[in-house]
């Protein structure tokens, strides 16, 4: 059976991981957190002193994921999206959160002042939504609110309906 590939993207702290894990457990699709994948496989290309984090080796990440993506049925979670091959994804969801909500979530993670400010600005200017629109066909890119528990439930139900419909449309 053919299964779709889904990209969850958005500023750090918007709720991609929570949504992705819950979606995977309810849909049977495979969940991949690119941050974890990179950590486990040491898929890095240096270290960013300013942000205090390793720099992702995008080519190695793509190589690492290629086989799984071509099989289908994968939910990918990452805050960037412009380096993934366009052919990988059947739909892209950009999660968004209000600044006050996001600020609290990132503060809880212990982000330094610069990282906090930059991520909030990234959200204000819809940087990742713009990046998604520039990287994929506009009709497959959708924004989802991610502020409260009810949003999570709504988003899960909406995406599960989409998956079900996609499978129907692609099974002959």
C-alpha positions as CSV (number, residue, x, y, z in Angstrom):
1,X,0.0,0.0,0.0
2,X,1.2,3.5,-0.9
3,X,1.6,5.8,2.0
4,X,2.2,9.6,1.9
5,X,5.2,11.5,3.2
6,X,4.5,14.5,5.5
7,X,6.7,17.4,6.5
8,X,6.1,19.2,9.8
9,X,8.0,22.4,9.9
10,X,8.0,25.7,11.8
11,X,10.0,27.7,14.3
12,X,11.5,25.7,17.2
13,X,8.9,25.5,20.0
14,X,5.8,25.5,17.9
15,X,4.9,21.9,18.7
16,X,6.2,19.8,15.8
17,X,7.6,17.0,17.9
18,X,4.4,16.6,20.0
19,X,2.3,16.6,16.9
20,X,4.6,14.3,15.0
21,X,4.8,11.6,17.6
22,X,1.1,11.6,18.4
23,X,0.3,11.5,14.6
24,X,2.7,8.6,14.1
25,X,1.2,6.6,16.9
26,X,-2.4,7.2,15.6
27,X,-1.7,6.8,11.8
28,X,0.9,4.0,11.8
29,X,3.3,6.3,9.8
30,X,7.0,6.4,10.8
31,X,8.1,9.5,12.7
32,X,11.6,11.0,12.1
33,X,12.9,13.9,14.1
34,X,15.8,15.3,12.0
35,X,17.5,16.8,15.1
36,X,17.6,13.4,16.8
37,X,18.7,11.7,13.5
38,X,21.6,14.1,13.2
39,X,22.6,13.6,16.9
40,X,22.5,9.8,16.6
41,X,24.4,9.7,13.3
42,X,26.6,12.8,14.1
43,X,25.5,14.3,10.8
44,X,27.2,17.6,11.5
45,X,29.4,20.0,9.7
46,X,31.1,22.1,12.4
47,X,29.7,24.1,15.4
48,X,27.9,27.4,15.5
49,X,29.5,29.4,18.4
50,X,26.9,32.2,18.3
51,X,23.9,29.9,18.7
52,X,25.8,27.3,20.8
53,X,24.7,24.4,18.6
54,X,26.2,22.0,15.9
55,X,25.7,22.8,12.2
56,X,23.6,20.3,10.4
57,X,25.2,18.5,7.4
58,X,22.2,18.8,5.1
59,X,23.7,16.5,2.3
60,X,24.3,13.7,4.8
61,X,20.8,14.1,6.2
62,X,19.3,13.8,2.8
63,X,21.5,10.7,2.0
64,X,20.5,9.1,5.3
65,X,16.8,9.6,4.7
66,X,16.6,8.9,0.9
67,X,15.7,5.2,1.1
68,X,13.0,5.6,3.8
69,X,11.5,8.6,1.9
70,X,11.2,6.7,-1.3
71,X,9.3,3.9,0.4
72,X,6.8,6.4,1.8
73,X,4.8,6.6,5.0
74,X,7.2,9.0,6.8
75,X,6.5,12.0,9.0
76,X,9.6,14.3,9.0
77,X,10.0,16.9,11.7
78,X,12.5,19.8,11.3
79,X,12.5,23.6,11.5
80,X,14.1,24.0,8.1
81,X,12.9,22.6,4.9
82,X,14.6,24.2,1.9
83,X,17.3,21.4,1.6
84,X,14.9,18.5,1.4
85,X,14.2,17.3,-2.2
86,X,10.8,18.6,-3.3
87,X,9.8,15.1,-4.6
88,X,9.9,13.7,-1.0
89,X,6.7,15.3,0.4
90,X,3.1,15.0,-0.5
91,X,2.0,17.7,2.0
92,X,3.8,20.2,4.2
93,X,2.4,21.6,7.4
94,X,3.9,24.8,8.9
95,X,3.0,25.0,12.6
96,X,2.6,28.5,14.1
97,X,2.3,29.8,17.6
98,X,1.5,33.1,19.2
99,X,4.7,34.9,20.3
100,X,3.7,34.9,24.0
101,X,3.1,31.1,23.9
102,X,6.3,30.5,21.9
103,X,8.4,32.7,24.2
104,X,7.4,30.7,27.3
105,X,8.1,27.4,25.5
106,X,11.6,28.5,24.4
107,X,12.4,30.0,27.8
108,X,11.5,26.7,29.4
109,X,14.1,25.1,27.1
110,X,16.7,27.4,28.4
111,X,17.4,29.3,25.1
112,X,19.8,32.2,25.5
113,X,18.6,35.8,24.9
114,X,19.8,35.9,21.3
115,X,18.4,32.5,20.3
116,X,15.1,33.5,22.0
117,X,14.9,36.8,20.1
118,X,15.9,35.4,16.8
119,X,13.3,32.5,17.0
120,X,10.5,34.9,18.0
121,X,11.4,37.2,15.1
122,X,11.5,34.2,12.8
123,X,7.9,33.5,13.8
124,X,6.8,37.1,13.5
125,X,8.1,37.3,10.0
126,X,6.8,33.9,9.0
127,X,10.2,32.9,7.8
128,X,9.6,29.2,7.7
129,X,6.2,29.6,6.0
130,X,7.9,31.7,3.3
131,X,10.7,29.1,3.1
132,X,8.1,26.3,2.7
133,X,6.2,28.2,0.0
134,X,9.5,28.8,-1.9
135,X,10.5,25.2,-1.6
136,X,7.2,23.3,-2.4
137,X,4.2,23.8,-4.6
138,X,1.9,26.3,-2.9
139,X,-1.1,24.0,-2.9
140,X,0.6,21.4,-0.7
141,X,1.7,23.9,2.0
142,X,-0.7,24.5,4.9
143,X,-0.5,26.6,8.1
144,X,-1.7,25.2,11.4
145,X,-2.2,27.0,14.7
146,X,-0.4,25.4,17.6
147,X,-1.1,27.3,20.8
148,X,-3.3,25.1,23.0
149,X,-4.1,21.4,23.5
150,X,-7.3,21.8,21.5
151,X,-5.2,22.9,18.5
152,X,-3.2,19.7,18.8
153,X,-6.3,17.6,18.7
154,X,-7.8,19.5,15.8
155,X,-4.5,19.3,13.8
156,X,-4.2,15.5,14.4
157,X,-7.8,14.9,13.3
158,X,-7.4,17.1,10.2
159,X,-4.1,15.4,9.2
160,X,-5.5,11.9,9.8
161,X,-8.5,12.7,7.5
162,X,-6.0,14.0,4.9
163,X,-3.9,10.7,5.2
164,X,-7.0,8.6,4.8
165,X,-8.2,10.5,1.7
166,X,-4.7,10.4,0.2
167,X,-4.5,6.6,0.6
168,X,-7.9,6.2,-1.0
169,X,-6.9,8.4,-3.9
170,X,-3.7,6.5,-4.5
171,X,-4.9,2.9,-4.1
172,X,-6.0,1.4,-7.4
